[in-house]
Amino acid sequence: MHNRVYFDSASTARTDPEILKTYESLLEKYYVNSESLYDEGSEISRMMEKARAATAGLLGVKAEEIIFTSGSAENNSAAVKGVCFAQMDKKHIVTGMSEHSSVLNACRQMERVFGWKVTYLAPVHDGTVSLEDVIKAVRPDTALVSLMHVNNETGAINPIAEIAEFVKKKTHAYMHCDMTQSAGKIPLDLTNIDLASISAHKIEGLKGSGILVKRSHVPFEPLICGGEQEFGIRGGTANACADIVFAKTLRLALEKEKKYHDQILALKNRLLAGLKEIDGVLINSPENGIASTINFSYEKIPSEVMQNALNRKGFMVSARSTCESKSQNTSYVLKSMGFSDVRASSCIRISLSHANTAEEADAFLAALKEIISHYG
């Protein structure tokens, strides 16, 4: 990737060298099954529980409420289906139209296969779901409200604290929050949150690693049946070394959030100022979104053409969620915000990290102008 610019950290972040070094040293020594009864297995098990407790401490929850998983696709699917399967006397879910596909497809499966009803809330003008719409949508038979903290395409920040307080105090439903795009970017508050999803590779950790926070009082049916691993909630031999290093990954991410927020915000503002000077560029992200994400459209050039042109100039960006990148459909997130098909099919997402520079931002703006002059 020499001389190439990575503007796609919301898709996956570069692995922190310190995390990689720690993981490699663990993997070389601690290769036995953590469930084994001999000394080596017991040692790994103790290390996992120490990491679990450290992770819990960082998030302000109990150690037994941290479930190690493969990442947030599993977390989100498990949260939706696990809670609903445990409450089959209820038949209703509330979620948002702009949620990640792992939540939306789990909800659609609950509709299609199990006959549940789902209310999909449209975002308001700034891409967020309003508390008022949640209040209107919840019913006596609502088992779960599942809403993301930060939107993965636009960076819009939902009013999760207000929504969670309402769900907790005024309903009999449980509150799930996908925090995949907010961890390490804005402060996390799990007050009134019953379940939360976090993925390691979004915060400079390892792919195939993450946690589901499931509070002790939440009824839950496991999706992956096995032995008694993860308190019987998630079966299968533990990915022990990845699980052990997760606590360090989260700690470093929270430290970097405070250290680099202003730097990243300044870079975002530099890019936004340049984009707004280009005739025909439309900004899709809200002004009060997270510092690291900018979504824009240039309607004369489709997303795929623009991505390929930027790629040839050395810039790695996305359009829709990377999980949807092979789809030829327009961005359902932008469509849910009321944008036209043309605008939703010509969007580009820039997602920044502390490793990006002002020089890269200026080079991107210059490259974009060249592409527009050629194709537009």
N, C-alpha and C positions, 0 to 999 in steps of 0.2 A: 504493500500500500504506500510505497514511497511517493511523496509529492501529491498524494491524493488526500482529499479533505472529507472527513467523516462528519456529516450533519444528520445522523440517523440514530442518535442515542436512545430515543424512545422505542426503537425497534429492539435493540439490544445494546448494552453498554460494553465498552472495552473492559476486560477483566483487570482489576487492580493487580499490579505485579506482586504486592504483598500478600494478597489472597491466593494467587496462583502458587507462590513459593510455599506458603503454609500448607496448602492442599497437597502439593507434590510431596512434601516431607511427610505428611500424614499417610498418604496413600502407599508410600514405600514401606512404612513400618506397620501400619494398622490395617491389614488386609483380611483379617478373619471376621467371621460373622459376629455381629454385636450381641446376638442372642445366645452365643455359645457359653457353656458353663465353665469352661477352663479359664485360667487366669487372664489370658490375652483378650478373650471375649468380654470378660467382666470389666477389664480396663477400658475397652472401647465404649462399653455401655455407660460407664461412669463419665467418660468424656462427653458423650452425647447428652447426658442429663445435665452436666455442667453448662454445656452450650445452650440447652433448652432453657435453663434457669436464667442465663445471661440474656438471652433473647427476650424472655418474658419481662425481665427487669427493664430493658430498654423500652418496652411497649406499655409497661404498667399493668400487666396481667399476671395470672398465676402460671407457674411452669407447666402444670398439667393441661393448660389451655392452648399450648403450642403444639401443633401437629406438623411434623416434617413431611413434605410432599415433593412432587416433581416440579412444581411451579404453578402459576396461576390459572392455566387452562384447567388443570385438575382441581385446583382450589375452588374456582367458580362453579364448575360442574358439580363438585361434591357439595358445596354450600347450598345450591339450589335444590338438588335432588335429595341430598341427605336429610335436610330439614323437612322437606315435603313428604318424603317416604315415612318419616316418623310421625306425621300428622295426617294420616289418610282420612280423618274425619273432616278435614278442611279441603277446599278445592280451589283456592285462589292465590295468585301471586301478583305483586305489583313490581314492575321494573320500568326501565326507560328505553325509548326507541333507539337511543344512541349508545347503548351499552356495548361492551366488547362481545364479539361473536360467541365466546365461550359461555357467557350468561344467556344471550339471546337464544342460542341453539339448545341449551339445557331447558329453557322455558318452553320453547317450541316442542321439544320432546315430551315435556309434561302435558302439553295440550294434545299432541298427536297420539301418543301412546296411552296416556293415563287419564285423559279426559278432563284435565284441569282447565280452569279459566285463567287467562293472564291479561292484565291491563298494562298496555305499553304506553307510557307517558311521553308525549312530545316535549322536546325542550322549548324553553322560551327564547326570546330573540338573541340572548347571549350564549346560547348552547347549554344552559343549565336546566335542571329540573326544579320546578318551584315547590316549596312546601305546600302551598295552597292546592296544587294538583295532587300531591300525595294524600292530603287530608280528604279530598273528594273521592279518591280512588279506593282507599282502604275500606274493607267490608268486614262484617263479623267472622266470615270464613276465610279471611286472608291469613295464610300461613307465613308468608315471607315478603318482605320488601327488600329488593336487591338493587342498589344504585352505586355507581362508581364514585370515587372521590374526585378524580381528575380524568377528563376525557382524553383518550389516547391519540385522537386525531387533531383536536383543536386546542387542547390544554385548558378547556373550560373547567372551573372549579365548582362543584356542586355544594350547596349549603348543607353538608352532611350532618354537622352538629345539630342544627335545628330540626332536620328531618328525623334523625335518630332519637332525639329527645321526645318528639311527638309519638313516634312508633313505640318507644319504651313506655311512656307514661299514659298514652291515650288509647292504645290498641292491645290486642292479644297476639299480634304478629311478632316475628323475629326480624332483626335488621342485619342484612349482609351488606358489606361495603368492599368493593374491589379497590384496594389501595395500591395496585400495581404501578400506576403512573404517578402517585403522590409520594410514595416512600423515597426518602432521600432528596426530595424537591421542596416540599412544604411540611410544616409540622403535622404530626399525626396525633389525633386524639381519639382514643378508643372508648371514651365514656359513652355509654348507651349503645355501643356496637356489640352485637351478639356474635358475628362472624366477620373476619377480615382476611383478604387475600393479599399476599406479598410474594413477589418472585425475585430470586437472587440475581438473575442475569440483567435485570433492569437497573440494579444498583452496584454494578461493577463486580458482581459475583459470578458463580458458576451456572451455566445452563443446566437444566434438569434438576433444579433445586429451588425450594421455596417453603413457605409455611402457610398453613391455614390456622388462623386464630379461631378457636371454637370455645366460647365461654361454657363453664361447667354446667350451667342450668339449661343449655340448649339441647332439646331432643334431636337425635341424629341416627340415621341408618347408614352404615358404611357402604361406599361404592365398591371398594376393593376389599374383598373378604380374604382373610388369611388367618394368621395366628393372632397373638395378643399384642403385636407391635403397635406402637402409637396408641396405647390404651384401648386397643381393639377397634379403633376408628379407621385405621388405614393399614391394611395388611401388607405383607411382603418384606423381604429382607431389606434392612435399612441401607440407604446410600450413606453409610456412616461418616465417611470423611467429609463429604459435601455438607452433611447435616452439622457436623462439628464446626466447620468453618463458617456456617451461616451467621452465627452470633457476631463474629469479627466483621463479616461483610456488612451487616446492619449497623454495627457501631461506627465503622468508618464512613458509611454513607450518611449517617446522621451528623457526624462531625463535618463532613464536606458540605452538607446542606448549609450549615451556618457559615462556613468559611468562604464558600464560593458563590453564594446566592447573588450578591450585588454585582460581582464580576459577570456572571451569566446574564443578569438582567440588563446590564449596560450593553452587552453584545447583542441581545435581542433588540433593544431600542435602536442600536446602530443599524441593524438589518431592516427593522421596520421603517425607519426614516428613509433609507435608500429605496425600499420597495414602494413606498408611497409616492416617491418622485417619478416612478416609471409609469407612464400613461397606460392604462388598461389593466394594471394589477389591482386585484381586489383582495382585501385582507379578510379572512374567514374566522380567525381566532378573536376572542373577546379581548378587550383592553385589559381586563382584570384577570386574565388567565395566568398560568404558571410561567415563570421566567424562561423556561427552556424550550418552549414550543411556539412555532409560528406556522400557521396554515394559510396559504394564499392561492389564488387562482389567476391565470391569464387565459381568458376564455377562447382565444384564437388558437391555442396550442393544447391538445389533449394531454392528460397526465403522462401517459406512457411515452409519447414523443418527447415531452419536456424532460422526463427522467432520463431517457436515453441520451438526449443532447447534453444534459448536465453531467452524466456519467462519462461521456467522451471528453469533457473538459475537466474531469477529475473530481467531481463532487458526487458524493453518495447521499441521496435523499430518498424519501418515500412519498407516496401519495395517500392512499388509504392505509388503514392498519396493515402492517406487514403480513398478518395472518390472512388478509384478504388480497394480497398483492397480485396473485395469479388470476384473480377474478377480473373479468372485463366490465363488471358492473360499475355504475357510478358510486360515489361515496354515500352510503346510507346515512352516515352521520350528518353530512352536509344537507342531504335531502330532508332529513328529519327537522333541520333548522329552518326549512322553508326555501332553501336555495334551489335554483333551476338545475335541470339536468346538465346543461352546458357547464355551469359553474362547478357542479359536483363532479363532473368528469374531467375537469382541467385543474384540479387542485394539486398542490405540492406541500408536503410537510417538511419543515426544517426543525430538527430537534438537537439542541445544543448540550455540551458538557463543559466542565471546567478546563478541558484540554483544548478547546477551540480558541481562536485568536481573532483580534480585530483585522489582521491582515487577511485571514481566511474569509471573513465576512465581506471585506471590500472586494476580494477576488471573485467571490460568488456573485455579488451585484454586477460586476463588470461582465462576467460570463453570461449572466441572465440577460443583460442588455444586448449582448452579441447574438444570443439565441433568438431573442424576440425580433431583432432587426432582420435576421435571416429567415425565420419561419413565420413570423407574425405579420 
